[in-house]
Every structure is written in C-alpha cells, then in structure tokens.
C-alpha cells in the first residue's frame, strides 16, 4: 500500500513538473512547419529585440514586416518552413547568426560552398546541422567564426537537390557567440 501511494505521488509530481514548462505562446511569433503562413501573412521574429547592444543571438537588427530574424528558438523549424514554403519568403530579408563554414561534397560541391550553420539533431544525437548555403562574393571569414548574415532566400536546384541559399547583402563577424547547438 505504501509503495502504491508513493508511485501515484511520483507520477503526479512528474506530470506537474512537465506541465509547469507549458505556457501559451503567440503562434504568430514564428512560422512553424505544421502551419504555413498565408501568402499575405508576415512571419514574425523568433525573439523580441531589446534596444541597445549587439550581443550575439540575444540582440539583433530589429524586425519589420519585410524582415525575419531567425533566433535560437525554433532555428531549425523556421529554416525548414522557409525551405518548404519559399514563395512566402522570397521577398523577405532574412537575418541569421551561426558559424561560418565550407560545405564540401564530392558529388555536388567538390570545391565547397560557404554556409552559415548551427549543429542540431541528426540520426545519432547532435550530428546534424541546419542553416543556409551562401551566395557571397566578399572576403570570407575564418572557418568557425560566428557571423551574422543578412540576405534574401532562394532555392537553387543542383541535380536532384534543392538547396536553400541566402543571397548575402551583409555579412559581419561577431565577437560574442550564440548557441552552437540548437534543438528546435
């Protein structure tokens, strides 16, 4: 009897703890992969931008109706949403932070293509990545530099692949880094 009571109390406590993290969020604050915005809808930023300062991923350029700032929260979700519904984003300005790297693949990009990315869930823990290929003609940053990139998105067909690119209008190297690994 004592063990049964302890088990019921333990289950109730676990349930209460899990529910305390659940809060109502404004679903318009970020696009999701399950509900695409209407063509006239404007996706909002993933976080609110406080005034002043320039620390990585917590403060970024202010968003307006034609600018989408992709933050750490829902980073992968927003990029997937953009990939699958590019027609809703082609005229938007995208601002994203992450690590600078060169993506190489012998079949598709043997000489490499610049990327802005963060690590995320994959098939075996956090071995995947999400981000954008970059059309960028400026002086490249060093590999693994933390960068903020501004640009317009486009899908580029590369054989069987449809790759999500940013046509870069601005690229800056930041000193303060955000989260290198994201989960959403």
GROMACS elastic network, one bead per residue, 0.5 to 0.9 nm:
[ bonds ]
;  ai    aj funct       b0    kb
    1     4     6  0.51230   500
    1     5     6  0.62553   500
    1     6     6  0.86680   500
    2     5     6  0.52520   500
    2     6     6  0.62767   500
    2     7     6  0.87039   500
    3     6     6  0.50120   500
    3     7     6  0.60992   500
    3     8     6  0.86535   500
    4     7     6  0.50769   500
    4     8     6  0.62794   500
    4     9     6  0.86604   500
    5     8     6  0.51775   500
    5     9     6  0.61801   500
    5    10     6  0.85427   500
    6     9     6  0.50941   500
    6    10     6  0.60052   500
    6    11     6  0.86080   500
    7    10     6  0.50313   500
    7    11     6  0.61975   500
    7    12     6  0.85744   500
    8    11     6  0.51991   500
    8    12     6  0.61653   500
    8    13     6  0.86229   500
    9    12     6  0.50501   500
    9    13     6  0.60896   500
    9    14     6  0.85941   500
   10    13     6  0.51310   500
   10    14     6  0.61600   500
   10    15     6  0.85796   500
   11    14     6  0.51408   500
   11    15     6  0.61419   500
   11    16     6  0.85783   500
   12    15     6  0.51182   500
   12    16     6  0.61289   500
   12    17     6  0.86142   500
   13    16     6  0.50279   500
   13    17     6  0.60873   500
   13    18     6  0.85769   500
   14    17     6  0.51330   500
   14    18     6  0.61911   500
   14    19     6  0.86394   500
   15    18     6  0.51868   500
   15    19     6  0.61979   500
   15    20     6  0.87588   500
   16    19     6  0.51495   500
   16    20     6  0.62825   500
   17    20     6  0.53381   500
   17    21     6  0.72805   500
   18    21     6  0.59578   500
   18    22     6  0.74354   500
   19    22     6  0.53025   500
   19    23     6  0.84461   500
   20    23     6  0.76709   500
   24    27     6  0.87338   500
   25    28     6  0.85930   500
   25    29     6  0.80083   500
   26    29     6  0.57058   500
   26    30     6  0.84221   500
   27    30     6  0.65605   500
   27    31     6  0.76944   500
   27    32     6  0.84270   500
   28    31     6  0.68494   500
   28    37     6  0.88143   500
   28    42     6  0.85360   500
   28    43     6  0.67660   500
   28    44     6  0.64985   500
   29    43     6  0.69594   500
   29    45     6  0.59688   500
   29    46     6  0.60360   500
   29    47     6  0.77107   500
   30    43     6  0.58881   500
   30    44     6  0.53599   500
   30    45     6  0.60061   500
   30    46     6  0.53640   500
   30    47     6  0.86020   500
   30    70     6  0.88122   500
   30    74     6  0.76826   500
   30    77     6  0.89248   500
   30    78     6  0.71142   500
   31    34     6  0.86263   500
   31    35     6  0.72495   500
   31    36     6  0.67177   500
   31    37     6  0.68028   500
   31    43     6  0.57609   500
   31    44     6  0.74496   500
   31    45     6  0.88934   500
   31    46     6  0.86237   500
   31    74     6  0.87087   500
   31    77     6  0.76778   500
   31    78     6  0.59094   500
   31    81     6  0.66699   500
   31    82     6  0.85500   500
   32    35     6  0.55917   500
   32    36     6  0.65475   500
   32    37     6  0.84296   500
   32    74     6  0.81899   500
   32    77     6  0.59816   500
   32    78     6  0.62737   500
   32    80     6  0.83393   500
   32    81     6  0.60528   500
   33    36     6  0.64280   500
   33    77     6  0.61553   500
   33    78     6  0.73443   500
   33    80     6  0.65661   500
   33    82     6  0.86000   500
   33    84     6  0.80948   500
   34    81     6  0.83319   500
   35    81     6  0.87912   500
   36    39     6  0.89012   500
   36    81     6  0.71808   500
   36    84     6  0.89814   500
   36    85     6  0.72223   500
   36    88     6  0.87423   500
   37    40     6  0.77639   500
   37    41     6  0.55156   500
   37    42     6  0.72810   500
   37    43     6  0.70601   500
   37    85     6  0.87516   500
   37    88     6  0.75388   500
   38    42     6  0.81680   500
   38    88     6  0.77982   500
   39    42     6  0.81166   500
   39    87     6  0.79903   500
   39    88     6  0.57746   500
   40    88     6  0.82278   500
   41    88     6  0.83805   500
   42    65     6  0.59823   500
   42    66     6  0.74792   500
   42    67     6  0.89787   500
   42    68     6  0.88009   500
   42    88     6  0.84735   500
   43    65     6  0.76673   500
   43    66     6  0.87319   500
   43    67     6  0.85709   500
   43    68     6  0.68088   500
   43    88     6  0.89670   500
   43    89     6  0.88248   500
   44    47     6  0.85352   500
   44    63     6  0.74930   500
   44    64     6  0.80152   500
   44    65     6  0.74142   500
   44    67     6  0.81152   500
   44    68     6  0.62043   500
   44    69     6  0.78166   500
   45    48     6  0.69220   500
   45    49     6  0.87138   500
   45    62     6  0.87400   500
   45    63     6  0.64101   500
   45    64     6  0.86580   500
   45    67     6  0.82015   500
   45    68     6  0.55604   500
   45    69     6  0.51230   500
   45    70     6  0.64934   500
   45    71     6  0.74807   500
   46    68     6  0.82641   500
   46    69     6  0.66812   500
   46    70     6  0.59032   500
   46    71     6  0.53055   500
   46    72     6  0.76321   500
   46    73     6  0.62293   500
   46    74     6  0.70224   500
   46    75     6  0.81502   500
   46    78     6  0.86128   500
   47    58     6  0.78958   500
   47    59     6  0.87313   500
   47    69     6  0.80620   500
   47    70     6  0.82553   500
   47    71     6  0.64339   500
   47    72     6  0.85061   500
   47    73     6  0.76306   500
   48    58     6  0.85162   500
   48    59     6  0.81545   500
   48    62     6  0.83624   500
   48    63     6  0.87721   500
   49    52     6  0.89725   500
   49    58     6  0.72898   500
   49    59     6  0.54093   500
   49    60     6  0.64179   500
   49    61     6  0.74723   500
   49    62     6  0.61135   500
   49    63     6  0.81042   500
   50    53     6  0.82781   500
   50    58     6  0.83236   500
   50    59     6  0.64290   500
   50    60     6  0.86030   500
   50    62     6  0.86876   500
   51    59     6  0.80344   500
   51    62     6  0.87644   500
   52    59     6  0.81582   500
   53    59     6  0.69620   500
   53    60     6  0.87111   500
   54    57     6  0.87214   500
   54    58     6  0.81357   500
   54    59     6  0.56404   500
   54    60     6  0.65154   500
   54    61     6  0.86359   500
   54   174     6  0.86853   500
   54   176     6  0.86726   500
   55    58     6  0.61208   500
   55    59     6  0.55951   500
   55    60     6  0.76352   500
   55   174     6  0.81677   500
   55   175     6  0.82742   500
   55   176     6  0.59546   500
   55   177     6  0.79692   500
   55   178     6  0.84359   500
   56    59     6  0.62114   500
   56    60     6  0.72277   500
   56    97     6  0.75709   500
   56   146     6  0.84793   500
   56   147     6  0.88255   500
   56   148     6  0.83469   500
   56   174     6  0.69855   500
   56   175     6  0.78973   500
   56   176     6  0.53014   500
   56   177     6  0.54463   500
   56   178     6  0.52862   500
   56   179     6  0.89825   500
   57    60     6  0.65195   500
   57    70     6  0.88029   500
   57    71     6  0.60508   500
   57    72     6  0.66483   500
   57    96     6  0.85779   500
   57    97     6  0.66809   500
   57    98     6  0.87158   500
   57   148     6  0.89581   500
   57   176     6  0.87710   500
   57   177     6  0.75846   500
   57   178     6  0.52610   500
   57   179     6  0.78740   500
   58    71     6  0.77339   500
   58    72     6  0.84426   500
   58   178     6  0.78320   500
   59    62     6  0.84493   500
   60    63     6  0.86044   500
   60    69     6  0.74936   500
   60    71     6  0.87243   500
   60    95     6  0.81682   500
   60    96     6  0.88584   500
   60    97     6  0.89435   500
   60   148     6  0.86200   500
   61    69     6  0.75667   500
   61    95     6  0.77702   500
   62    67     6  0.82231   500
   62    69     6  0.78080   500
   63    66     6  0.76168   500
   63    67     6  0.51684   500
   63    68     6  0.60225   500
   63    69     6  0.62698   500
   63    95     6  0.89182   500
   64    67     6  0.51964   500
   64    68     6  0.74920   500
   65    68     6  0.77875   500
   65    92     6  0.83513   500
   66    89     6  0.89390   500
   66    91     6  0.74172   500
   66    93     6  0.60937   500
   66    94     6  0.86567   500
   67    92     6  0.55245   500
   67    94     6  0.58000   500
   67    95     6  0.74053   500
   68    89     6  0.88711   500
   68    92     6  0.69277   500
   68    93     6  0.62214   500
   68    95     6  0.62385   500
   68    96     6  0.86018   500
   69    93     6  0.84270   500
   69    94     6  0.59571   500
   69    96     6  0.61398   500
   69    97     6  0.89851   500
   70    73     6  0.80827   500
   70    74     6  0.79562   500
   70    75     6  0.60904   500
   70    78     6  0.70572   500
   70    79     6  0.81221   500
   70    94     6  0.73165   500
   70    95     6  0.61479   500
   70    96     6  0.51791   500
   70    97     6  0.76130   500
   71    74     6  0.71215   500
   71    75     6  0.58640   500
   71    95     6  0.87443   500
   71    96     6  0.69661   500
   71    97     6  0.75409   500
   72    75     6  0.51634   500
   72    76     6  0.86236   500
   72    97     6  0.86576   500
   72   178     6  0.78490   500
   72   179     6  0.70226   500
   72   181     6  0.89640   500
   72   182     6  0.66208   500
   72   183     6  0.88552   500
   72   184     6  0.82249   500
   73    76     6  0.84725   500
   73    77     6  0.87751   500
   73   182     6  0.77614   500
   73   183     6  0.83174   500
   73   184     6  0.65962   500
   74    77     6  0.50050   500
   74    78     6  0.59425   500
   74    79     6  0.85329   500
   74   182     6  0.82354   500
   74   183     6  0.78506   500
   75    78     6  0.55022   500
   75    79     6  0.64543   500
   75    80     6  0.87705   500
   75   118     6  0.87043   500
   75   130     6  0.80347   500
   75   131     6  0.84791   500
   75   182     6  0.70468   500
   75   183     6  0.81018   500
   75   184     6  0.59804   500
   76    79     6  0.52097   500
   76    80     6  0.60877   500
   76    81     6  0.85116   500
   76   118     6  0.88647   500
   76   120     6  0.78466   500
   76   129     6  0.86229   500
   76   130     6  0.59867   500
   76   131     6  0.76329   500
   76   182     6  0.76545   500
   76   183     6  0.76193   500
   76   184     6  0.53765   500
   77    80     6  0.51452   500
   77    81     6  0.60642   500
   77    82     6  0.86220   500
   77   184     6  0.59933   500
   78    82     6  0.62087   500
   78    83     6  0.86483   500
   78   184     6  0.88840   500
   79    82     6  0.50572   500
   79    83     6  0.61914   500
   79    84     6  0.87681   500
   79   130     6  0.75667   500
   79   131     6  0.69491   500
   79   132     6  0.82017   500
   79   164     6  0.87160   500
   80    84     6  0.62485   500
   80    85     6  0.84596   500
   80   130     6  0.87142   500
   81    84     6  0.53832   500
   81    85     6  0.59573   500
   81    86     6  0.79218   500
   82    85     6  0.51452   500
   82    86     6  0.50879   500
   82    87     6  0.83322   500
   82    88     6  0.75319   500
   82    89     6  0.64524   500
   82    90     6  0.89334   500
   82   153     6  0.83070   500
   82   164     6  0.84546   500
   83    86     6  0.54768   500
   83   153     6  0.89961   500
   83   154     6  0.86117   500
   83   155     6  0.74621   500
   83   162     6  0.88011   500
   83   163     6  0.82697   500
   83   164     6  0.62703   500
   84    87     6  0.86989   500
   85    88     6  0.58121   500
   85    89     6  0.73384   500
   86    89     6  0.51965   500
   86    90     6  0.59695   500
   86   153     6  0.76668   500
   86   154     6  0.70453   500
   86   155     6  0.73337   500
   86   164     6  0.88880   500
   87    90     6  0.56417   500
   87    91     6  0.82902   500
   88    91     6  0.76446   500
   88    92     6  0.81277   500
   89    92     6  0.50876   500
   89    93     6  0.80424   500
   89    94     6  0.85264   500
   89   152     6  0.81164   500
   89   153     6  0.68924   500
   89   154     6  0.84626   500
   90    93     6  0.82099   500
   90   152     6  0.64616   500
   90   153     6  0.56206   500
   90   154     6  0.62806   500
   91   152     6  0.69062   500
   91   153     6  0.80230   500
   92   151     6  0.84202   500
   92   152     6  0.62221   500
   92   153     6  0.76320   500
   93   150     6  0.67849   500
   93   151     6  0.55290   500
   93   152     6  0.51164   500
   93   153     6  0.76844   500
   94   149     6  0.79191   500
   94   150     6  0.55416   500
   94   151     6  0.53894   500
   94   152     6  0.59735   500
   94   153     6  0.71345   500
   94   166     6  0.79327   500
   95   148     6  0.69265   500
   95   149     6  0.56502   500
   95   151     6  0.67598   500
   95   152     6  0.89535   500
   96   116     6  0.80157   500
   96   131     6  0.85676   500
   96   147     6  0.82421   500
   96   148     6  0.56524   500
   96   149     6  0.54107   500
   96   150     6  0.66458   500
   96   151     6  0.88948   500
   97   116     6  0.71969   500
   97   117     6  0.78059   500
   97   118     6  0.85827   500
   97   146     6  0.71149   500
   97   147     6  0.55145   500
   97   149     6  0.62516   500
   97   150     6  0.89688   500
   97   177     6  0.88512   500
   97   178     6  0.78081   500
   98   116     6  0.54353   500
   98   117     6  0.50634   500
   98   118     6  0.56104   500
   98   131     6  0.79185   500
   98   144     6  0.87501   500
   98   145     6  0.82616   500
   98   146     6  0.55408   500
   98   147     6  0.56299   500
   98   148     6  0.67679   500
   98   149     6  0.84362   500
   98   177     6  0.80392   500
   98   178     6  0.73529   500
   98   179     6  0.81884   500
   98   180     6  0.70023   500
   99   115     6  0.79958   500
   99   116     6  0.54173   500
   99   117     6  0.53409   500
   99   118     6  0.63044   500
   99   143     6  0.77058   500
   99   144     6  0.50992   500
   99   145     6  0.55689   500
   99   147     6  0.60357   500
   99   148     6  0.87795   500
   99   177     6  0.86646   500
   99   180     6  0.73440   500
  100   114     6  0.72061   500
  100   115     6  0.58342   500
  100   117     6  0.67164   500
  100   140     6  0.87844   500
  100   141     6  0.70182   500
  100   142     6  0.72027   500
  100   143     6  0.54999   500
  100   144     6  0.50437   500
  100   145     6  0.54335   500
  100   146     6  0.63232   500
  100   147     6  0.64097   500
  101   113     6  0.83334   500
  101   114     6  0.57972   500
  101   115     6  0.52527   500
  101   116     6  0.64358   500
  101   117     6  0.75202   500
  101   141     6  0.87399   500
  101   142     6  0.79830   500
  101   143     6  0.50508   500
  101   144     6  0.59829   500
  101   145     6  0.80956   500
  102   112     6  0.56245   500
  102   113     6  0.53428   500
  102   115     6  0.58276   500
  102   116     6  0.87147   500
  102   133     6  0.89781   500
  102   143     6  0.73497   500
  103   109     6  0.74013   500
  103   110     6  0.89366   500
  103   111     6  0.87424   500
  103   112     6  0.51947   500
  103   113     6  0.52706   500
  103   114     6  0.62252   500
  103   115     6  0.64983   500
  103   133     6  0.81526   500
  104   107     6  0.89358   500
  104   108     6  0.79524   500
  104   109     6  0.53724   500
  104   110     6  0.56907   500
  104   111     6  0.65234   500
  104   113     6  0.66932   500
  105   108     6  0.55304   500
  105   110     6  0.52853   500
  105   111     6  0.80541   500
  105   112     6  0.70692   500
  106   109     6  0.58883   500
  106   111     6  0.80120   500
  106   112     6  0.87880   500
  107   110     6  0.64617   500
  108   112     6  0.87855   500
  108   158     6  0.72104   500
  108   159     6  0.78929   500
  108   161     6  0.87284   500
  109   112     6  0.50433   500
  109   113     6  0.65681   500
  110   113     6  0.86613   500
  113   133     6  0.67979   500
  113   134     6  0.71721   500
  113   135     6  0.83845   500
  114   132     6  0.86570   500
  114   133     6  0.59763   500
  114   134     6  0.54004   500
  114   135     6  0.76085   500
  114   136     6  0.76687   500
  114   140     6  0.83653   500
  115   131     6  0.70233   500
  115   132     6  0.55924   500
  115   134     6  0.53743   500
  115   135     6  0.88929   500
  115   165     6  0.86512   500
  116   130     6  0.84332   500
  116   131     6  0.55497   500
  116   132     6  0.55385   500
  116   133     6  0.67257   500
  116   134     6  0.72485   500
  116   146     6  0.87161   500
  116   147     6  0.74618   500
  116   148     6  0.84690   500
  116   149     6  0.77264   500
  117   129     6  0.64707   500
  117   130     6  0.54483   500
  117   132     6  0.65256   500
  117   133     6  0.86145   500
  117   180     6  0.83743   500
  118   128     6  0.86702   500
  118   129     6  0.55880   500
  118   130     6  0.56643   500
  118   131     6  0.64522   500
  118   179     6  0.78486   500
  118   180     6  0.52360   500
  118   181     6  0.56822   500
  118   182     6  0.67848   500
  119   122     6  0.88571   500
  119   126     6  0.65258   500
  119   127     6  0.68252   500
  119   128     6  0.57778   500
  119   130     6  0.64336   500
  119   131     6  0.88442   500
  119   179     6  0.89972   500
  119   180     6  0.60100   500
  119   182     6  0.62664   500
  119   183     6  0.84981   500
  120   125     6  0.82098   500
  120   126     6  0.50024   500
  120   127     6  0.65324   500
  120   128     6  0.50456   500
  120   130     6  0.66787   500
  120   180     6  0.84872   500
  120   181     6  0.53939   500
  120   182     6  0.50924   500
  120   183     6  0.55751   500
  120   184     6  0.77770   500
  121   124     6  0.77045   500
  121   125     6  0.57956   500
  121   127     6  0.62148   500
  121   128     6  0.52603   500
  121   129     6  0.72312   500
  121   181     6  0.85319   500
  121   182     6  0.77292   500
  121   183     6  0.61714   500
  121   184     6  0.82502   500
  122   125     6  0.57902   500
  122   126     6  0.54640   500
  122   127     6  0.50166   500
  122   129     6  0.74776   500
  123   126     6  0.78381   500
  123   127     6  0.70325   500
  123   128     6  0.73457   500
  124   127     6  0.61318   500
  124   128     6  0.82987   500
  125   128     6  0.80456   500
  126   129     6  0.80265   500
  126   181     6  0.75588   500
  126   182     6  0.86852   500
  126   183     6  0.83745   500
  129   181     6  0.84446   500
  129   182     6  0.89152   500
  130   182     6  0.89680   500
  131   164     6  0.83342   500
  131   165     6  0.89099   500
  132   153     6  0.86478   500
  132   163     6  0.82281   500
  132   164     6  0.57890   500
  132   165     6  0.52926   500
  132   166     6  0.62441   500
  133   163     6  0.72867   500
  133   164     6  0.61780   500
  133   166     6  0.63495   500
  133   167     6  0.88962   500
  134   164     6  0.86280   500
  134   165     6  0.53722   500
  134   166     6  0.50876   500
  134   167     6  0.62818   500
  134   168     6  0.66133   500
  135   165     6  0.67387   500
  135   166     6  0.61372   500
  135   168     6  0.59500   500
  136   139     6  0.85113   500
  136   140     6  0.81660   500
  136   166     6  0.84624   500
  136   167     6  0.68236   500
  136   168     6  0.55604   500
  136   169     6  0.81493   500
  136   170     6  0.89658   500
  136   171     6  0.85953   500
  137   140     6  0.80558   500
  137   168     6  0.84267   500
  138   171     6  0.84885   500
  140   143     6  0.86575   500
  141   144     6  0.83791   500
  141   145     6  0.64379   500
  141   146     6  0.88891   500
  141   147     6  0.82249   500
  141   171     6  0.89619   500
  141   172     6  0.85670   500
  141   173     6  0.71102   500
  142   145     6  0.55470   500
  143   146     6  0.89116   500
  144   147     6  0.88181   500
  145   173     6  0.66067   500
  145   174     6  0.77120   500
  145   175     6  0.84675   500
  145   177     6  0.87331   500
  146   172     6  0.85839   500
  146   173     6  0.58616   500
  146   174     6  0.55965   500
  146   175     6  0.70604   500
  146   176     6  0.75257   500
  146   177     6  0.58458   500
  146   178     6  0.79421   500
  147   171     6  0.67416   500
  147   172     6  0.55288   500
  147   174     6  0.55533   500
  147   175     6  0.86673   500
  147   177     6  0.84942   500
  148   170     6  0.80577   500
  148   171     6  0.58016   500
  148   172     6  0.53781   500
  148   173     6  0.65148   500
  148   174     6  0.70095   500
  149   166     6  0.84272   500
  149   168     6  0.67397   500
  149   169     6  0.78199   500
  149   170     6  0.57881   500
  149   172     6  0.66320   500
  149   173     6  0.88883   500
  150   166     6  0.78333   500
  150   167     6  0.82178   500
  150   168     6  0.58134   500
  150   169     6  0.57378   500
  150   170     6  0.50469   500
  150   171     6  0.64271   500
  150   172     6  0.89511   500
  151   166     6  0.53742   500
  151   167     6  0.50866   500
  151   169     6  0.50420   500
  151   170     6  0.67820   500
  151   171     6  0.87916   500
  152   165     6  0.81577   500
  152   166     6  0.53186   500
  152   167     6  0.51540   500
  152   168     6  0.68337   500
  152   169     6  0.78781   500
  153   164     6  0.69165   500
  153   165     6  0.55593   500
  153   167     6  0.62069   500
  153   168     6  0.87901   500
  154   163     6  0.82142   500
  154   164     6  0.59232   500
  154   165     6  0.53107   500
  154   166     6  0.63530   500
  154   167     6  0.74204   500
  155   162     6  0.60348   500
  155   163     6  0.54270   500
  155   165     6  0.60793   500
  155   166     6  0.88015   500
  156   161     6  0.81731   500
  156   162     6  0.56182   500
  156   163     6  0.51645   500
  156   164     6  0.64896   500
  156   165     6  0.69154   500
  157   160     6  0.72338   500
  157   161     6  0.58183   500
  157   163     6  0.62933   500
  158   161     6  0.50455   500
  158   162     6  0.60734   500
  158   163     6  0.70599   500
  159   162     6  0.79342   500
  165   168     6  0.88827   500
  166   169     6  0.88253   500
  168   171     6  0.69600   500
  174   177     6  0.70933   500
  177   180     6  0.77856   500
  178   181     6  0.89449   500
  179   182     6  0.66456   500
